[in-house]
Amino acid sequence: MKKVLLVAALIMHATLGMTAEIKLSGAWQLSEAYQNARAVTLTQPAAVTVYTAQHVIYNYYARLPTCLSPALSTGFGAYTLSGASLTEVIANESDPSAIGTTVNSTLTMSDDGLSLEKTYQRGEVTHREVWSRLD
């Protein structure tokens, strides 16, 4: 009986270990973006997001209502990660209309942990982003 339990435990451990765990902490660079399955041309320099144990900070270039040309924009907030569900609450942002918003995303991590796909909905637009680990 002990052998059966040991074998069952080993099989469960191996099966659970095959799922890529999402280790979000670190620096990420946006490498692809899609809106409603249509590719979006990325601005340069590329957007970068840094996740710590509890917080997120990001930089990107965008044309804001107060700017004539794309300018460096930034934001930060707190996040929680539960399985593949990411919830980010924006505390401050270059775009004032984003302050206080909550973004709920679904994440998929590559097996090697070097690529992350993030999918979320804003209004009628489904966003899918592919991020590459920098560190």
C-alpha positions in Angstrom: 0.0 0.0 0.0 2.9 2.4 0.8 4.4 1.8 -2.6 1.1 2.6 -4.3 0.8 5.9 -2.3 4.4 6.8 -3.1 3.9 6.2 -6.8 0.7 8.2 -6.8 2.5 11.1 -5.0 5.3 11.0 -7.5 2.9 11.1 -10.4 1.0 14.0 -8.9 4.2 15.9 -8.3 5.4 15.3 -11.8 2.1 16.3 -13.3 1.8 19.5 -11.3 5.4 20.4 -12.0 4.8 20.3 -15.8 2.6 23.5 -15.7 4.7 26.6 -16.1 4.6 28.6 -12.9 4.2 32.3 -13.4 7.2 34.1 -11.8 6.3 37.7 -12.6 8.9 39.6 -10.6 11.5 41.3 -12.8 11.8 43.5 -15.9 9.8 42.9 -19.0 9.8 44.5 -22.5 6.8 44.7 -24.8 7.6 42.7 -28.0 4.2 42.3 -29.6 0.8 43.9 -29.2 -2.7 43.2 -30.7 -6.0 44.9 -30.4 -9.0 42.7 -31.4 -6.5 40.3 -33.1 -5.0 43.1 -35.3 -1.2 43.8 -34.8 -0.3 47.1 -33.3 2.8 49.0 -34.4 5.0 49.4 -31.4 6.6 52.7 -30.5 10.3 53.0 -29.8 11.9 52.8 -27.4 9.9 49.8 -26.3 7.6 49.8 -23.3 9.1 48.4 -20.2 7.3 47.1 -17.1 8.9 46.1 -13.8 7.1 43.9 -11.2 8.4 43.7 -7.7 6.8 41.4 -5.0 3.7 43.7 -4.8 4.1 46.6 -7.1 4.3 47.4 -10.8 5.9 50.4 -12.5 5.9 50.9 -16.3 7.1 53.3 -18.9 5.9 53.7 -22.5 5.8 56.3 -25.2 2.3 57.6 -26.1 0.5 60.6 -27.5 -1.4 62.0 -24.6 -4.0 64.8 -24.9 -1.6 67.3 -23.4 1.3 66.4 -25.8 1.8 67.3 -29.5 4.1 64.3 -30.1 4.7 61.0 -28.3 6.2 61.5 -24.9 7.5 59.2 -22.2 4.7 58.2 -20.0 4.8 56.3 -16.7 2.6 54.7 -14.2 2.7 52.6 -11.1 0.4 50.7 -8.8 -0.1 47.5 -6.9 -0.9 44.0 -8.2 -2.1 40.6 -7.1 -1.4 37.4 -9.0 -3.5 34.3 -8.4 -2.7 31.4 -10.7 -3.0 33.0 -14.2 -5.2 35.9 -13.1 -3.4 39.2 -12.7 -5.2 42.3 -11.1 -3.4 45.6 -11.3 -4.7 48.8 -9.6 -3.2 51.9 -11.0 -2.2 54.4 -8.3 -0.6 57.1 -10.5 -0.3 57.5 -14.3 0.8 60.1 -16.9 -2.7 59.9 -18.3 -4.9 61.1 -15.4 -8.0 59.2 -16.6 -6.1 55.9 -15.8 -5.6 56.7 -12.1 -7.6 54.5 -9.9 -8.5 52.0 -12.7 -8.2 48.2 -12.2 -6.9 46.0 -15.0 -7.8 42.3 -14.9 -5.6 40.2 -17.1 -5.0 36.5 -17.9 -1.4 35.5 -18.2 0.4 32.6 -19.9 4.0 32.1 -19.2 6.3 30.2 -21.7 7.9 27.0 -20.3 11.3 28.7 -20.2 10.0 31.7 -18.3 11.3 34.2 -20.8 8.1 35.1 -22.5 4.7 36.2 -21.1 1.4 36.7 -22.8 -1.1 39.1 -21.2 -4.7 39.3 -22.4 -7.2 41.9 -21.1 -10.4 43.7 -22.1 -10.9 47.5 -22.2 -14.3 48.5 -23.3 -14.9 46.8 -26.7 -11.3 46.1 -27.3 -9.5 42.9 -26.5 -5.8 43.5 -25.9 -3.2 40.8 -26.2 0.4 41.6 -25.4 3.6 39.5 -25.6 6.3 40.5 -23.1 10.0 39.4 -23.1 11.9 39.1 -19.9 14.8 41.5 -19.7 16.4 40.2 -16.5 
